[in-house]
Amino acid sequence: MLPGRVVAVLGPTGVGKSELGIALAQRLGGEVVNADSMQLYRGMDIGTAKLPFSGRRGVPHHLLDVWDVSRTASVAAYQELARSVLAEILARRSVPVLVGGSGLYLRAVLDDLQFPGTDPGTRGLLEAELAALGPNALHERLLALDPVSAARIHRQNGRRIVRALEVIELTGQPYSATLPSYTSLYDVVHVGLDIEPESLDVRLEKRIAGMWAAGLVEEVLSLVPRGLRDGVTASRALGYAQALSYVDGLATADEARMATVYATRRFVRRQRSWFRRDPRIRWYDGESVDADAIARTIGP
């Protein structure tokens, strides 16, 4: 185990992770490290609920705004960046506080995960099949080859299905084999935050309405000249994909906004399913969370 204490604040979208992360960093003498895959992108602010500089209350934040929207997300690249940042923070005798809801990104940093390489030819063929046949057909193939991964990956998540099939093709091993047992590389305290589903559904609908009112469509329009449409990852992000459909005249504003609500609720269910499998997480109620009490349990 690597030396130094690390705190991970995780859970589904919209439960208050950013605020708790800052509160814990203030109490523990820490620095926040972003573990939200979409907040890595420059300019994707409103739709990702990225805290502005003024809202960070003097706490240093890392790994925000590091990639262009045209870049395809890479868990392996994030793993390298985040572990380097953790090493720098720990060398300063500060406490890294990872904050985010991207479960695979968190595990990639904190656990002993190895990621197979990629092959452009294999990836290109699979992406062509995805475009021609759709994600359901490829998901059926994955189900036959690797039922464990198929159960974990949503049938409409074409990007992850392609990646799973690529790994199987290149290694001859199930994609699920890349996710070993829960073994941390660091001394990690896993702080899980959640809210009752009915309450979170209401909160999410209000939050998404606020994003549209705050100018999400205008943000999307500003990102189109910077390559948003070409970004395999960014263009499919929650809110951004739906706003693009409105911009393109494929949906009304109300239809696109409600599509964002429904897609976010589905995403939250997948997040819960992912995190609930991890026995190391201690869960707290996001509507009555006490940062002081949590900090005391973490200790010096």
C-alpha positions in Angstrom: 0.0 0.0 0.0 1.3 3.5 -0.9 1.9 5.9 2.0 -0.6 8.6 2.7 -4.3 9.0 3.4 -6.7 9.6 0.5 -10.4 10.5 0.9 -12.9 9.6 -1.9 -16.3 11.4 -1.9 -18.5 9.5 -4.3 -22.1 8.7 -5.2 -24.7 9.5 -7.8 -25.2 12.7 -9.6 -26.8 15.6 -7.8 -26.4 14.5 -4.2 -24.0 17.2 -3.0 -20.6 15.6 -3.5 -18.8 18.9 -4.5 -19.9 20.8 -1.4 -19.0 17.9 0.9 -15.6 17.5 -0.8 -14.8 21.1 -0.2 -16.0 20.9 3.4 -13.8 17.9 4.1 -10.8 19.4 2.4 -11.1 22.5 4.6 -11.3 20.4 7.8 -8.6 17.9 6.9 -6.1 20.3 5.2 -6.8 18.8 1.9 -7.0 19.5 -1.8 -9.8 18.4 -4.2 -9.1 16.2 -7.2 -11.9 15.9 -9.8 -13.2 12.4 -10.5 -16.0 13.5 -12.8 -15.2 12.4 -16.3 -17.1 15.3 -17.9 -15.6 18.0 -15.8 -12.3 17.2 -17.3 -13.4 19.0 -20.4 -12.8 22.7 -20.9 -15.9 24.8 -21.4 -18.3 22.1 -20.2 -19.4 24.1 -17.1 -23.1 24.5 -16.9 -24.1 21.0 -17.9 -21.6 19.3 -15.6 -22.4 21.5 -12.6 -18.7 22.5 -12.4 -18.1 24.8 -9.5 -16.8 28.2 -10.5 -13.6 29.4 -9.0 -15.5 31.7 -6.6 -17.4 28.7 -5.3 -14.3 26.7 -4.3 -13.8 28.6 -1.1 -10.0 28.8 -1.4 -9.6 25.0 -1.6 -7.2 24.0 -4.4 -8.9 22.0 -7.2 -7.1 19.7 -9.6 -8.0 18.1 -13.0 -10.7 20.5 -14.1 -10.6 21.8 -17.6 -7.7 19.6 -18.8 -9.0 18.2 -22.1 -10.5 19.8 -25.3 -14.1 18.7 -26.1 -12.9 17.0 -29.3 -10.8 14.5 -27.3 -12.1 11.0 -26.6 -12.0 10.2 -22.9 -9.5 7.7 -21.7 -9.6 6.1 -18.3 -6.0 5.1 -18.6 -4.9 8.7 -19.4 -7.0 9.9 -16.4 -5.4 7.2 -14.2 -1.9 8.5 -15.1 -2.9 12.2 -14.5 -4.7 11.6 -11.2 -2.0 9.4 -9.7 0.6 12.0 -10.5 -1.5 14.7 -8.8 -2.1 12.5 -5.8 1.7 12.0 -5.4 2.2 15.7 -5.5 -0.4 16.4 -2.9 0.8 13.7 -0.6 4.4 15.0 -1.0 3.1 18.3 0.4 1.7 16.4 3.4 -1.8 17.4 2.3 -4.8 15.2 1.9 -6.1 14.4 -1.6 -10.0 14.4 -1.7 -11.2 12.8 -4.8 -14.7 13.9 -5.7 -16.9 12.5 -8.4 -19.5 10.1 -9.6 -17.5 8.3 -12.4 -17.0 4.9 -10.7 -14.5 3.5 -13.1 -12.4 6.6 -13.0 -12.3 6.4 -9.2 -11.3 2.8 -9.2 -8.7 3.4 -11.9 -6.9 5.8 -9.6 -7.4 4.1 -6.2 -7.3 0.4 -7.0 -4.8 -1.9 -8.7 -6.4 -1.8 -12.2 -4.4 -2.4 -15.4 -5.9 -1.3 -18.7 -5.2 -3.1 -21.9 -4.0 -1.0 -24.8 -6.1 -0.2 -27.9 -5.7 -1.0 -31.5 -7.0 1.5 -34.1 -7.9 -1.1 -36.6 -9.9 -3.3 -34.2 -11.6 -0.2 -32.7 -12.4 1.2 -36.1 -14.1 -2.0 -37.2 -16.2 -2.2 -34.0 -17.2 1.4 -34.3 -18.3 0.8 -37.9 -20.4 -2.1 -36.7 -21.9 0.1 -34.0 -22.9 2.7 -36.5 -24.4 0.1 -38.8 -26.1 -2.3 -36.4 -26.6 -0.2 -33.3 -25.6 -0.9 -29.6 -28.2 -3.6 -29.0 -26.7 -6.0 -31.5 -23.2 -5.5 -30.1 -24.5 -5.9 -26.6 -25.9 -9.2 -27.5 -22.5 -10.3 -28.7 -20.9 -9.1 -25.5 -23.5 -11.0 -23.5 -22.4 -14.2 -25.3 -18.7 -13.5 -24.7 -18.7 -11.9 -21.3 -22.0 -12.0 -19.4 -20.5 -10.3 -16.3 -19.5 -7.2 -18.4 -22.8 -7.3 -20.3 -24.7 -7.1 -17.0 -22.7 -4.1 -16.0 -22.8 -2.1 -19.2 -26.0 -0.5 -20.3 -27.4 -1.7 -23.6 -27.3 1.8 -25.1 -23.8 2.6 -24.0 -22.2 2.0 -27.4 -18.8 3.4 -26.4 -18.3 1.1 -23.4 -19.6 -1.9 -25.4 -17.1 -1.3 -28.1 -14.3 -1.0 -25.6 -15.3 -4.3 -23.9 -15.4 -6.1 -27.2 -12.1 -4.6 -28.2 -10.4 -5.8 -25.1 -11.8 -9.3 -25.6 -10.6 -9.3 -29.2 -7.1 -8.1 -28.3 -6.5 -10.2 -25.1 -8.7 -13.2 -25.5 -9.9 -12.6 -21.9 -13.2 -11.2 -20.6 -13.4 -7.5 -20.2 -14.6 -8.1 -16.7 -11.1 -9.5 -15.8 -9.8 -6.0 -16.0 -11.8 -5.2 -12.8 -10.3 -7.3 -10.1 -11.4 -7.5 -6.4 -11.6 -4.3 -4.4 -7.9 -3.8 -3.4 -6.8 -0.2 -2.7 -3.3 1.1 -3.5 -3.7 3.8 -0.9 -5.0 4.2 2.6 -8.5 5.2 1.3 -11.6 6.4 3.2 -14.6 5.9 0.9 -17.3 8.4 1.7 -20.6 7.6 -0.1 -23.3 10.2 -0.4 -26.9 9.4 -1.6 -30.5 10.6 -1.3 -33.8 8.8 -1.3 -34.6 8.1 -5.0 -37.9 10.1 -4.9 -36.2 13.1 -3.4 -33.3 12.9 -5.8 -35.6 12.7 -8.8 -37.2 16.0 -7.8 -33.9 17.6 -7.1 -32.5 16.5 -10.5 -35.5 17.9 -12.4 -35.0 21.3 -10.7 -31.3 21.1 -11.3 -31.6 20.4 -15.0 -34.3 23.1 -15.4 -31.8 25.5 -13.8 -29.0 24.5 -16.2 -31.2 25.2 -19.2 -32.2 28.6 -17.6 -28.5 29.3 -17.0 -27.6 29.0 -20.6 -26.8 25.4 -21.4 -27.9 25.8 -25.0 -25.7 28.8 -25.4 -22.8 26.9 -23.9 -23.3 24.1 -26.4 -23.4 26.5 -29.2 -20.1 28.0 -28.0 -18.5 24.6 -28.0 -19.6 23.5 -31.4 -16.8 25.5 -33.2 -14.3 24.0 -30.7 -15.1 20.4 -31.9 -18.0 19.3 -29.7 -19.8 17.5 -32.5 -16.6 15.6 -33.2 -16.0 14.6 -29.6 -16.9 11.0 -29.2 -17.3 11.4 -25.5 -18.2 15.0 -25.0 -21.0 15.1 -27.6 -22.8 12.2 -25.8 -22.6 13.8 -22.3 -25.8 14.2 -20.4 -27.4 17.5 -21.3 -25.1 18.2 -24.2 -26.4 15.4 -26.4 -30.0 16.5 -25.7 -29.1 20.2 -26.2 -27.5 19.3 -29.6 -30.7 17.6 -30.6 -32.6 20.8 -29.9 -30.1 22.9 -31.7 -30.4 20.6 -34.7 -34.2 20.9 -34.7 -34.8 17.3 -33.7 -36.6 18.1 -30.5 -38.3 21.1 -28.9 -36.6 22.7 -25.9 -39.1 21.1 -23.5 -38.5 17.7 -25.1 -34.8 18.0 -25.0 -34.9 19.1 -21.3 -37.1 16.3 -20.3 -35.0 13.8 -22.2 -32.1 15.0 -20.1 -34.1 14.4 -17.0 -34.9 10.8 -18.0 -31.4 10.1 -19.2 -30.0 11.4 -15.9 -32.3 9.3 -13.8 -31.2 6.2 -15.8 -27.6 7.2 -15.2 -28.2 7.6 -11.5 -29.5 4.0 -11.3 -26.4 2.7 -13.0 -24.2 4.8 -10.6 -26.0 3.3 -7.6 -25.6 -0.2 -9.0 -21.9 0.3 -9.5 -21.1 1.9 -6.1 -23.3 -0.5 -4.1 -21.1 -3.4 -5.1 -18.1 -1.9 -3.3 -18.1 -3.0 0.4 -15.6 -0.4 1.4 -18.0 2.5 1.1 -19.6 4.1 4.2 -22.9 5.7 3.1 -24.3 9.0 4.4 -27.6 10.8 3.7 -27.0 13.8 1.4 -29.9 15.7 2.9 -28.5 15.7 6.4 -24.8 15.1 6.0 -22.5 16.4 8.8 -19.0 17.3 7.4 -17.6 17.8 10.9 -18.7 14.3 12.0 -17.3 12.7 8.9 -14.0 14.5 9.3 -13.8 13.2 12.9 -14.2 9.6 11.7 -11.4 10.1 9.2 -9.1 11.5 11.8 -5.7 13.2 11.3 
